[in-house]
């Protein structure tokens, strides 16, 4: 028996590019609009998922109509980790990031079932990449902001887990 979830657009079974995109777009549309920053994240997600050019509009139209799209390409764990890392980095590097945008990243961590250990590996890779591109004397400032961003996403992830029924099911009632 599947447990009820906060959004009917969350995938029940296999995670696909379309179901992932639809879940994220439904989150950013919860307040009825997409901000410029949310749009940037959605565009980045479409790129990371290698969606066809017509897919984002089909997903948006389906959400507005209250429908759930089926199908899409199944994505494996490696791709999930790449998408999560890319989205975290995009959100972090956005100068005016809001909690709603961090919620998208936390949602992806939940959806992709990323463990604490996997999350730490992703964070270490991002940190190393940032350190490589930032002058050493400025890296401490960047690292502090990075740790704050990580703490926000981790807190939201814990909140997502705490509001789900026991077991944290990601799908709807059958």
VMD Tcl script that draws the C-alpha trace (Angstrom):
set ca {
  {0.00 0.00 0.00}
  {1.42 3.36 -1.00}
  {1.23 6.25 1.40}
  {-0.24 9.61 0.59}
  {2.18 12.41 -0.21}
  {1.99 16.19 -0.23}
  {1.97 16.39 -4.04}
  {0.20 14.12 -6.45}
  {2.94 14.85 -8.97}
  {5.60 12.96 -7.01}
  {6.55 9.74 -8.82}
  {5.17 6.49 -7.44}
  {7.64 4.01 -8.87}
  {10.61 4.49 -11.16}
  {12.04 7.99 -11.24}
  {12.00 9.43 -14.74}
  {13.15 12.70 -16.21}
  {9.52 13.77 -16.77}
  {8.34 12.80 -13.27}
  {11.29 14.60 -11.70}
  {10.65 17.73 -13.73}
  {6.92 17.61 -13.01}
  {7.54 17.28 -9.27}
  {9.86 20.29 -9.22}
  {7.60 22.46 -11.39}
  {4.62 21.62 -9.16}
  {6.63 22.83 -6.16}
  {7.60 26.15 -7.74}
  {4.02 26.67 -8.92}
  {2.49 26.10 -5.46}
  {2.12 29.86 -4.99}
  {0.74 30.29 -8.52}
  {3.77 31.94 -10.07}
  {7.35 31.22 -11.04}
  {9.91 33.81 -9.96}
  {12.92 34.63 -12.09}
  {15.14 32.59 -9.76}
  {12.74 29.63 -9.82}
  {12.63 29.85 -13.61}
  {16.43 29.71 -13.65}
  {16.34 26.53 -11.55}
  {13.65 24.96 -13.74}
  {15.62 25.74 -16.91}
  {18.76 24.28 -15.32}
  {16.85 21.16 -14.30}
  {15.51 20.69 -17.85}
  {19.09 20.97 -19.11}
  {20.51 18.56 -16.51}
  {17.77 16.04 -17.38}
  {18.39 16.50 -21.13}
  {14.67 17.06 -21.73}
  {13.37 17.55 -25.26}
  {12.62 21.19 -26.02}
  {8.84 20.63 -25.91}
  {8.83 18.69 -22.62}
  {8.89 21.66 -20.20}
  {5.79 23.20 -21.81}
  {3.96 19.84 -21.83}
  {4.76 19.41 -18.14}
  {3.68 22.96 -17.28}
  {0.42 22.58 -19.22}
  {-0.30 19.24 -17.52}
  {0.27 20.71 -14.05}
  {-1.98 23.69 -14.77}
  {-4.65 21.24 -16.02}
  {-4.21 19.12 -12.88}
  {-2.94 16.15 -14.82}
  {0.04 13.91 -14.21}
  {2.24 13.01 -17.17}
  {3.47 9.46 -17.41}
  {6.52 8.15 -19.19}
  {9.90 9.64 -19.73}
  {13.35 8.14 -19.48}
  {14.18 6.37 -16.25}
  {17.16 7.92 -14.50}
  {19.65 5.90 -12.50}
  {21.44 6.74 -9.28}
  {24.52 8.25 -10.94}
  {22.36 10.62 -13.00}
  {20.29 11.45 -9.91}
  {23.46 12.45 -8.04}
  {24.62 14.55 -11.00}
  {21.27 16.34 -11.22}
  {21.18 16.93 -7.46}
  {24.73 18.32 -7.49}
  {23.98 20.57 -10.45}
  {20.82 21.90 -8.85}
  {22.50 22.49 -5.48}
  {25.32 24.35 -7.15}
  {22.92 26.44 -9.27}
  {20.82 27.33 -6.23}
  {23.88 28.14 -4.14}
  {25.48 30.34 -6.79}
  {22.25 32.32 -7.25}
  {22.83 35.53 -5.31}
  {19.20 35.96 -4.25}
  {18.21 32.39 -3.41}
  {15.07 31.91 -1.36}
  {14.02 29.10 0.93}
  {11.55 27.97 -1.75}
  {14.42 27.37 -4.13}
  {16.36 25.46 -1.51}
  {13.16 23.45 -0.98}
  {13.48 22.30 -4.61}
  {16.98 20.99 -3.87}
  {15.80 19.30 -0.66}
  {12.89 17.76 -2.60}
  {15.34 16.34 -5.16}
  {17.44 14.86 -2.38}
  {14.32 13.17 -1.00}
  {13.02 12.08 -4.41}
  {16.37 10.62 -5.42}
  {16.72 8.93 -2.00}
  {20.17 10.43 -1.46}
  {21.72 9.12 1.73}
  {23.69 11.23 4.19}
  {26.88 9.57 2.92}
  {26.04 10.26 -0.73}
  {25.08 13.82 0.16}
  {28.42 14.34 1.89}
  {30.28 13.05 -1.18}
  {28.32 15.43 -3.43}
  {29.01 18.35 -1.08}
  {32.72 17.51 -0.97}
  {32.87 17.43 -4.79}
  {31.09 20.80 -5.05}
  {33.32 22.29 -2.34}
  {36.45 21.08 -4.16}
  {35.20 22.53 -7.45}
  {34.44 25.87 -5.79}
  {37.85 25.92 -4.12}
  {39.48 25.34 -7.48}
  {37.71 28.35 -9.02}
  {37.90 30.84 -6.15}
  {41.02 32.63 -4.98}
  {42.30 31.13 -1.76}
  {41.74 34.24 0.39}
  {38.11 34.49 -0.76}
  {37.41 30.79 -0.37}
  {36.74 31.05 3.37}
  {33.86 33.46 2.66}
  {32.55 31.19 -0.08}
  {32.88 28.13 2.14}
  {30.93 29.78 4.98}
  {28.09 30.62 2.59}
  {28.26 27.10 1.18}
  {27.95 25.59 4.66}
  {24.95 27.84 5.37}
  {23.31 26.74 2.10}
  {23.98 23.08 2.94}
  {22.45 23.58 6.40}
  {19.30 25.11 4.89}
  {18.88 22.24 2.41}
  {19.58 19.65 5.12}
  {17.01 21.29 7.41}
  {14.38 21.34 4.68}
  {15.18 17.73 3.79}
  {14.65 16.74 7.44}
  {11.36 18.67 7.44}
  {10.20 16.85 4.30}
  {11.00 13.52 5.94}
  {9.26 14.50 9.16}
  {5.96 15.44 7.48}
  {5.71 12.26 5.43}
  {4.02 9.20 6.89}
  {6.21 6.57 8.49}
  {8.72 5.28 5.99}
  {8.76 8.49 3.99}
  {6.97 7.09 0.92}
  {7.31 9.31 -2.13}
  {4.20 8.09 -3.97}
  {0.44 8.45 -3.80}
  {-2.15 6.07 -2.54}
  {-2.62 3.41 -5.18}
}
mol new
graphics top color blue
foreach p $ca { graphics top sphere $p radius 0.5 }
foreach p [lrange $ca 0 end-1] q [lrange $ca 1 end] { graphics top cylinder $p $q radius 0.2 }
display resetview
